[in-house]
Amino acid sequence: MYKRSMKDMDNGVSVEYTWNESSVSCQLSDGTLCTLESTLDHWDCSCPSDHICKHVLISILYYQREHQTDEEVTGQDVLAEAVPSSKTTDHNSKSSSITMDTEELTPGHESRFRWMIESDLSTLIKSYSSSMIEEVWFRLKYPEQIEVLEDSLLTVRLVRQDIEVSFTQEPSLAKALCKVKQTAGNMAKLEALLRYRRQQHVDDENVLSGKVYDTKFSIQTVRECRSMLADLLKTGLARLPQSYMAQLETLAVAAHSGNLPDVERSLRGIQGELQLFFNRHIRFSMQTLLDRVSKLYLALQVLEQERTSAYMQSQLIGSFRSKYYTVPQLHLYGLGADAWETRSGYRGITYYFYCFEDEEIYTYSDVRAIYYDDNSFSYAEHYGAFTPWLTNVTFRQFAGEELQFQTVKVNSDRRLSSGEGAKLELMTRTKVEDVNLGKYMQDVPSLLLEDSRTFELFTNPKERFAILRVARIVDHSFDKRTQLLILTIETEEGGLLPLTLPYSMDWQMMIQRLESGYGAASLEHFYAFVRVEQSEFYPISFLKGQRVISLKLDIGYGRTGRLGRL
């Protein structure tokens, strides 16, 4: 804008000034009228722009050029107070560029912008809501290159997002300048500051965690729940009255209103186990009940002591629903899809992707409740439906593509949201053999060793996935007693490993085809994407070159041809 103003003046634009009591009217030769005061906090221009425009700059710069003496302040200094000049290298401006890898600070930084590192972060973010801070903190998990340019302002550029934030010498985020407006602009200012502080090795973890995690809960409900579980352990199941079920229900309601969602879920889980006990049901397990009671009792004891960090308390409290945050960009590689059904009456299809940004697996799930009589879920229908992001791309194609998402919403479990605003672009799919799949590319011995690792107390074990290099399928057999199809594979390392596929009426065709071979004899040197559960390996898909076969959905509905064509 500065350069454009200078160019217009060189091309003959002039200004006539009328001095008012507290302002000056500037009539430009092109017909525009500007009114200026002693600062740029208040100005007016007849052009339609809502922000500072070139006419305001021309009014200032023309006066400097035509009417001011050399001893007075220069136009460069006037402009520096008005707008960022990070990209202006004329007029002897002294600037220095700082990249992500630079640790040294410029001498000017010591006095003018030191507040960005030394100021109390709690004070700087006082005006931000916990949800805004939480979303910005979530974004910090993803890599983002920043470029820093210092002159009259210190400008931080978020390269991948193409957003610039210019900080003044005043220690305030409200005074920072950013083209992005409203809430998105405020979050960009905070993200730029936090990434800059991280680059300068400032640890903000404790401050942010204290602002983000909601640790408000009913301590009275915690005490009542722990007392009731203690009575259960003292009384024992043999003498436990059935009225105890009503007490559990009452406390579950109290836990809900007391902001204790995980406690409510645990109480209902114990209630379900006790119902099986009172009904003398064969599925009742004493060990399962004891595990549920022990875990909840210990969690309540920790909450009652109130000595843990805000993060740990938030883990024990849980949340009623998952929160989704906008991520500027995700580069994903399709690994296939898996269909499933729960005992509680839900059916769905989950699509799996490897993310190049953070080297983790992301998912998208299409889920429906089927416990009502008039509700149903057709796997074939949903698998062949069109995606919400591109109406000409089916989910079948979606599962095996390489994708580029812009401004997509993601939750802490790396689940993608189908909400509005996300933009999807299909890319040329790289051969799987040429993709670095990071920690998920494993061999069998390391997987079995990892299965014996210890878990953190109170945390649910996360789903484990692995990608195995398979030389060939050496055997396939169906166990009628356990209703399991076993595919025995030979890995590239030379070991033998059974892959397990449980039988279900929905997958009868898949089981029959895989049991008969279905071209498996000619399928060699491919990758198997598997779920690992207690030393058991459940295959989801096979990959080779640019192709993906999701076993249940592709073979089960006969849309891909024989395995040997992979």
C-alpha positions in Angstrom: 0.0 0.0 0.0 2.9 2.3 0.8 4.6 1.7 -2.5 1.2 2.2 -4.4 0.8 5.5 -2.6 4.3 6.7 -3.6 3.7 5.6 -7.2 0.4 7.5 -7.4 2.1 10.7 -6.1 4.9 10.2 -8.7 2.1 10.0 -11.3 0.7 13.4 -10.4 -1.8 12.9 -7.5 -1.7 16.1 -5.3 -3.5 17.1 -2.1 -5.0 20.4 -0.9 -5.3 20.8 2.9 -8.0 22.6 5.0 -7.1 23.1 8.7 -9.9 22.6 11.1 -10.0 23.1 14.9 -9.0 19.5 15.7 -8.6 17.8 12.3 -7.4 18.5 8.8 -9.4 17.9 5.6 -7.4 16.4 2.7 -8.8 16.9 -0.8 -7.0 14.6 -3.3 -6.8 15.6 -7.0 -8.6 12.3 -7.9 -11.8 13.5 -6.0 -11.3 11.6 -2.7 -11.7 13.4 0.6 -9.9 12.3 3.8 -10.2 13.7 7.3 -7.3 13.1 9.6 -6.7 13.8 13.3 -3.5 13.8 15.4 -3.3 10.0 15.5 -4.5 7.3 13.1 -6.9 5.9 15.7 -9.5 8.2 14.1 -9.7 8.9 10.4 -12.3 9.1 7.6 -12.2 8.6 3.9 -14.8 8.9 1.2 -13.7 5.7 -0.5 -15.6 2.5 0.4 -12.6 0.8 2.3 -13.3 -0.2 5.9 -9.6 -0.2 6.7 -6.8 2.3 6.3 -6.3 3.0 2.6 -3.8 4.5 0.2 -5.6 7.9 0.3 -4.8 8.3 3.9 -1.2 7.5 3.3 -1.0 9.8 0.3 -2.4 12.6 2.5 0.4 12.1 5.0 3.2 11.5 2.6 2.3 14.3 0.2 2.4 16.8 3.1 5.8 15.4 4.2 7.1 15.7 0.6 5.8 19.2 -0.2 5.5 21.1 3.1 7.8 19.7 5.8 11.4 20.7 6.3 14.3 18.3 6.5 14.6 18.8 10.2 11.1 17.5 10.9 10.1 13.9 11.1 10.3 12.0 7.9 7.5 10.2 6.0 9.2 6.9 6.8 8.9 7.5 10.5 5.2 8.6 10.2 4.4 5.5 8.2 6.1 3.2 10.7 3.6 4.2 13.4 0.7 3.5 11.1 1.2 0.2 9.2 3.6 -2.8 9.1 6.5 -2.2 6.8 8.0 -5.7 7.0 8.2 -6.0 3.3 9.6 -2.5 2.6 13.3 -2.4 2.2 13.6 1.2 0.8 14.4 4.5 2.6 17.4 3.0 4.5 15.1 0.9 6.7 17.2 -1.4 9.0 15.7 -4.8 9.2 16.7 -8.3 10.0 15.2 -11.7 9.0 14.9 -14.4 11.6 14.0 -18.0 10.6 12.9 -21.0 12.6 16.5 -22.1 13.1 17.9 -18.8 14.3 18.4 -18.4 18.0 20.2 -15.1 18.3 18.1 -11.9 18.8 18.9 -8.6 17.1 20.1 -5.8 19.4 16.9 -3.8 18.8 14.9 -6.7 20.1 16.5 -6.5 23.5 14.8 -3.2 24.3 11.7 -2.9 22.1 10.2 -6.4 21.7 11.6 -8.2 24.8 8.1 -8.2 26.2 7.1 -11.0 23.8 9.4 -13.3 25.7 9.5 -11.9 29.2 6.0 -10.8 29.8 3.7 -12.9 32.0 1.7 -15.0 29.5 -1.3 -15.2 31.9 -1.7 -11.4 31.7 -1.3 -11.4 27.9 -4.1 -13.9 27.3 -6.4 -12.7 30.0 -9.0 -11.6 27.5 -9.0 -15.0 25.7 -11.7 -17.6 26.5 -10.6 -21.1 27.5 -12.0 -22.5 24.3 -9.9 -20.1 22.1 -6.8 -20.9 24.1 -7.6 -24.7 23.8 -7.9 -24.5 20.1 -4.7 -22.5 19.6 -2.9 -25.0 21.9 -4.2 -27.8 19.8 -2.8 -26.3 16.7 0.6 -26.1 18.2 0.8 -29.9 18.0 1.2 -29.5 14.2 4.5 -28.2 12.7 4.4 -24.7 11.3 7.3 -22.8 9.9 7.5 -19.2 11.0 9.4 -16.3 9.5 10.3 -13.3 11.7 11.1 -9.8 10.4 12.0 -7.0 12.6 12.0 -3.2 11.9 9.6 -0.7 13.3 7.3 -3.7 14.1 8.1 -7.3 14.7 6.3 -9.4 12.2 5.7 -13.1 12.6 4.6 -14.9 9.4 2.9 -18.3 9.7 4.2 -19.7 6.4 1.8 -22.6 5.7 -1.3 -20.5 6.6 0.1 -17.4 4.9 -0.9 -15.2 7.8 1.2 -12.3 9.1 0.9 -10.8 12.6 2.8 -7.6 13.4 3.5 -6.8 17.1 4.1 -3.3 18.4 6.4 -2.3 21.2 3.4 -2.2 23.6 3.0 -5.5 25.5 -0.6 -6.3 24.3 -2.1 -8.7 21.9 -4.9 -6.3 21.2 -2.4 -3.9 19.7 -1.0 -6.5 17.3 -1.9 -6.0 13.6 -3.4 -8.8 11.5 -5.4 -8.8 8.2 -7.5 -11.7 9.5 -10.4 -10.2 11.4 -12.6 -11.1 14.4 -12.1 -14.4 16.3 -9.9 -16.0 13.7 -7.6 -13.0 13.8 -7.4 -13.0 17.6 -6.4 -16.7 17.5 -3.8 -16.0 14.8 -2.3 -13.4 17.0 -2.1 -15.8 19.9 -0.7 -18.6 17.7 2.0 -16.3 16.3 3.0 -15.2 19.8 3.2 -18.8 21.2 5.1 -20.1 18.2 7.5 -17.3 18.5 8.0 -17.9 22.2 8.5 -21.6 21.5 11.1 -20.7 18.9 12.9 -18.7 21.6 12.8 -21.8 23.9 10.1 -20.4 26.3 8.0 -23.2 27.9 4.3 -22.1 28.2 3.0 -25.6 28.9 2.0 -25.0 32.6 0.3 -21.7 31.9 -1.7 -23.0 29.0 -2.8 -26.2 30.7 -4.1 -24.1 33.6 -6.2 -22.0 31.3 -7.4 -24.9 29.1 -8.5 -27.7 31.4 -11.9 -27.4 33.1 -11.3 -28.8 36.5 -14.5 -27.6 38.2 -16.5 -30.5 39.7 -18.7 -31.4 42.6 -16.3 -32.6 45.4 -19.4 -33.7 47.5 -20.5 -36.1 44.7 -17.0 -37.5 44.6 -17.1 -38.2 48.4 -20.5 -39.8 48.2 -19.5 -42.1 45.3 -16.3 -43.2 47.0 -18.3 -43.9 50.3 -20.9 -46.0 48.4 -18.2 -48.1 46.6 -16.5 -48.7 50.0 -19.8 -50.0 51.3 -20.0 -52.3 48.3 -16.6 -53.7 49.0 -17.4 -54.2 52.7 -20.8 -55.8 52.1 -19.9 -58.2 49.3 -22.1 -59.4 46.5 -23.7 -62.3 48.4 -25.4 -59.9 50.9 -25.8 -56.9 48.5 -29.5 -55.8 48.2 -31.0 -55.1 44.8 -31.9 -51.6 46.1 -28.2 -50.8 45.6 -29.0 -50.5 41.9 -31.2 -47.5 42.6 -28.4 -45.9 44.6 -26.1 -46.3 41.6 -28.6 -44.6 39.3 -29.1 -41.7 41.8 -25.3 -41.1 42.0 -24.9 -41.4 38.2 -27.4 -38.6 37.8 -25.6 -36.6 40.5 -22.3 -37.2 38.7 -23.8 -35.9 35.5 -24.9 -32.6 37.1 -21.6 -32.4 39.0 -19.5 -32.3 35.8 -18.1 -35.8 36.3 -18.8 -37.5 32.9 -16.3 -40.3 33.3 -17.6 -41.1 36.8 -21.1 -41.2 35.5 -20.0 -43.7 32.8 -18.2 -45.9 35.3 -21.2 -46.0 37.6 -23.4 -47.1 34.8 -20.9 -49.7 33.8 -20.9 -51.1 37.4 -24.7 -51.0 37.3 -24.7 -53.1 34.1 -22.4 -55.7 35.6 -24.5 -55.9 38.8 -27.6 -56.3 36.7 -26.0 -59.4 35.1 -25.1 -60.7 38.6 -28.7 -60.3 39.9 -30.1 -62.0 36.8 -27.6 -64.8 37.2 -26.5 -64.2 33.6 -23.7 -66.3 32.1 -21.9 -63.2 30.9 -21.3 -61.9 34.4 -17.6 -61.7 35.3 -16.4 -61.2 38.9 -13.0 -60.0 37.6 -14.6 -57.4 35.2 -16.8 -56.0 38.1 -13.8 -55.8 40.4 -11.7 -54.0 37.8 -14.5 -51.5 37.2 -14.9 -50.8 41.0 -11.2 -50.7 41.7 -10.5 -48.2 38.8 -13.3 -45.9 39.8 -12.5 -46.0 43.5 -8.9 -45.0 42.9 -9.9 -42.2 40.5 -12.3 -40.8 43.1 -9.7 -41.0 45.8 -7.2 -39.0 43.7 -9.9 -36.4 42.9 -10.9 -36.1 46.5 -7.3 -35.3 47.5 -7.2 -32.4 45.0 -3.4 -32.6 44.8 -3.0 -33.5 41.1 -2.3 -31.2 38.2 -5.1 -29.6 36.2 -4.2 -32.0 33.3 -4.6 -35.1 35.4 -7.8 -33.9 37.0 -9.2 -33.3 33.5 -8.3 -36.8 32.5 -10.1 -38.2 35.6 -13.2 -36.0 35.0 -13.4 -36.7 31.3 -15.8 -34.8 29.0 -19.4 -35.2 27.8 -18.6 -34.7 24.2 -15.6 -34.5 22.0 -14.3 -31.1 20.9 -13.2 -30.4 17.4 -10.6 -27.8 16.4 -9.7 -26.3 13.0 -6.4 -27.5 11.6 -5.1 -25.4 8.7 -3.8 -28.3 6.6 -3.6 -32.1 6.6 -1.9 -34.3 4.0 -3.4 -37.8 4.3 -2.7 -41.2 2.8 -5.5 -43.6 2.6 -5.0 -47.0 4.3 -8.4 -48.6 3.8 -11.7 -48.9 5.6 -13.2 -51.3 8.2 -16.9 -52.0 8.9 -18.1 -52.8 12.4 -21.2 -53.3 14.7 -21.4 -52.9 18.5 -23.5 -54.9 20.9 -25.1 -51.6 22.0 -26.8 -51.2 18.6 -24.5 -49.1 16.4 -23.2 -49.8 12.9 -20.6 -47.9 11.0 -17.6 -47.7 8.7 -14.3 -46.2 9.8 -11.8 -44.9 7.2 -8.1 -44.8 8.1 -5.4 -42.4 6.9 -1.7 -41.8 7.6 -0.9 -38.2 8.2 2.4 -36.9 6.9 2.4 -33.8 9.2 2.6 -35.6 12.5 3.1 -39.2 11.4 -0.1 -40.4 13.1 -3.2 -42.3 11.9 -6.4 -40.3 11.4 -9.9 -41.6 11.0 -13.3 -40.7 9.7 -16.3 -42.7 10.9 -19.8 -42.9 9.3 -22.0 -44.2 12.2 -25.7 -44.9 12.7 -27.8 -46.2 15.6 -29.8 -49.2 14.6 -31.4 -50.1 17.9 -34.7 -48.6 16.7 -36.9 -51.0 14.7 -37.2 -48.6 11.7 -33.4 -47.9 11.5 -31.0 -49.8 9.4 -27.5 -49.4 8.0 -26.4 -50.8 4.7 -22.6 -51.1 4.4 -22.7 -51.3 0.7 -24.9 -48.3 0.4 -22.9 -46.1 2.7 -19.6 -47.3 1.2 -20.8 -46.3 -2.3 -22.2 -42.9 -1.2 -20.6 -39.6 -2.0 -18.3 -37.8 0.5 -19.5 -34.5 2.1 -16.4 -32.6 0.9 -16.4 -33.6 -2.8 -19.8 -34.6 -4.3 -18.2 -36.6 -7.2 -16.0 -38.8 -4.9 -17.4 -41.9 -3.3 -16.3 -43.2 0.1 -15.0 -46.3 -1.8 -12.6 -44.0 -3.7 -12.0 -41.9 -0.6 -10.6 -44.9 1.3 -7.7 -45.4 -1.1 -6.7 -41.9 -2.1 -4.0 -39.4 -1.2 -5.7 -36.3 0.1 -5.0 -32.7 1.0 -7.4 -31.1 3.5 -7.6 -27.4 4.2 -9.2 -25.9 7.4 -10.6 -29.3 8.5 -11.8 -29.9 12.0 -10.1 -32.6 14.1 -10.6 -33.8 17.7 -8.0 -35.0 20.2 -8.4 -38.6 19.0 -7.5 -37.5 15.4 -11.1 -38.0 14.1 -12.0 -35.9 11.1 -15.3 -33.9 11.2 -17.6 -33.6 8.2 -18.5 -30.1 9.2 -18.7 -27.2 6.7 -15.7 -25.2 5.8 -13.2 -28.0 5.0 -11.8 -28.1 1.5 -10.6 -31.4 0.0 -8.3 -32.0 -2.9 -7.3 -35.3 -4.4 -3.6 -35.8 -5.1 -1.8 -38.3 -7.3 -1.4 -41.3 -5.0 2.1 -42.3 -4.2 3.0 -46.0 -4.3 2.8 -47.4 -0.8 6.3 -48.8 -1.2 7.6 -45.2 -1.6 5.8 -43.8 1.5 7.6 -43.5 4.8 5.0 -44.8 7.2 7.1 -44.1 10.3 6.4 -45.9 13.5 3.5 -47.9 12.1 5.9 -50.0 9.8 6.8 -52.7 12.2 8.0 -56.3 12.4 6.2 -59.0 14.5 8.8 -59.4 17.3 8.7 -55.7 18.1 4.9 -55.7 18.1 4.7 -58.6 20.5 7.2 -57.0 22.8 5.3 -53.7 22.7 2.1 -55.6 23.8 3.7 -56.3 27.2 4.2 -52.6 27.9 2.6 -51.0 31.0 -0.3 -48.6 30.7 -0.8 -45.3 32.6 -3.3 -45.5 35.5 -6.8 -44.3 34.6 -6.2 -44.0 30.9 -8.0 -46.3 28.5 -5.6 -48.3 26.2 -5.7 -46.8 22.7 -6.3 -48.8 19.5 -3.0 -50.2 18.2 -2.3 -50.4 14.5 0.6 -51.7 12.5 1.6 -52.1 8.9 3.4 -55.4 8.1 5.5 -56.3 5.0 4.0 -59.6 3.8 5.8 -62.0 1.4 2.8 -64.2 0.8 -0.2 -65.9 2.2 0.8 -69.5 3.0 -2.4 -71.0 4.4 -6.1 -70.2 5.1 -8.4 -72.2 7.3 -11.7 -71.8 9.1 -12.1 -72.9 12.7 -15.8 -74.0 13.1 -15.5 -74.1 16.9 -14.3 -70.5 17.4 -15.9 -69.3 14.1 -12.7 -67.7 13.1 -11.0 -67.5 9.7 -7.2 -67.7 10.0 -5.0 -66.4 7.3 -1.4 -67.5 7.9 1.1 -65.1 6.3 4.8 -65.2 5.8 6.4 -61.9 6.6 9.4 -60.4 4.6 11.5 -61.3 7.6 10.7 -65.0 7.2 8.3 -65.4 10.2 4.8 -66.9 10.1 1.9 -65.0 11.6 -1.8 -65.8 11.9 -4.3 -63.0 10.9 -7.7 -63.4 12.5 -11.1 -62.6 10.9 -14.2 -63.3 13.1 -17.2 -64.7 11.3 -20.4 -62.7 11.0 -23.4 -63.1 8.7 -22.6 -59.7 7.2 -19.2 -61.0 6.1 -20.2 -64.5 5.0 -19.2 -63.9 1.4 -15.8 -62.4 2.5 -15.1 -65.5 4.7 -16.1 -67.9 1.9 -14.0 -66.1 -0.7 -10.9 -65.9 1.5 -11.4 -69.5 2.7 -11.4 -70.6 -0.9 -8.2 -68.7 -1.7 -9.7 -66.0 -3.9 -6.4 -65.5 -5.8 -4.3 -65.4 -2.7 -1.7 -67.8 -4.1 -0.6 -65.3 -6.7 -0.6 -62.4 -4.2 3.0 -61.7 -3.1 5.1 -58.9 -1.6 2.3 -56.6 -0.3 1.5 -54.6 2.9 -1.1 -55.6 5.5 -2.7 -52.9 7.6 -3.8 -54.6 10.9 -5.3 -53.9 14.3 -3.4 -55.4 17.2 -5.4 -56.6 20.3 -3.8 -58.7 23.0 -1.3 -60.4 20.7 -4.0 -61.0 18.1 -3.8 -59.5 14.6 -7.0 -58.5 12.8 -6.4 -57.4 9.2 -8.2 -54.3 7.9 -6.8 -54.0 4.4 -4.0 -55.1 2.0 -2.0 -52.5 0.0 0.3 -52.8 -3.0 1.5 -50.1 -5.3 -1.3 -47.5 -5.7 -4.1 -49.9 -4.8 -5.9 -50.7 -1.6 -8.3 -53.6 -0.8 -10.5 -53.2 2.3 -11.2 -56.8 3.1 -14.7 -56.6 4.6 -16.1 -54.0 2.2 -14.3 -54.8 -1.1 -14.1 -58.5 -0.9 -17.3 -58.9 1.1 -19.3 -57.1 -1.6 -17.3 -58.4 -4.6 -16.3 -55.1 -6.1 -12.5 -55.4 -6.6 -12.0 -58.8 -8.2 -9.6 -61.4 -6.9 -6.8 -60.7 -4.3 -4.2 -61.7 -6.9 -5.0 -58.6 -8.9 -3.9 -56.3 -6.1 
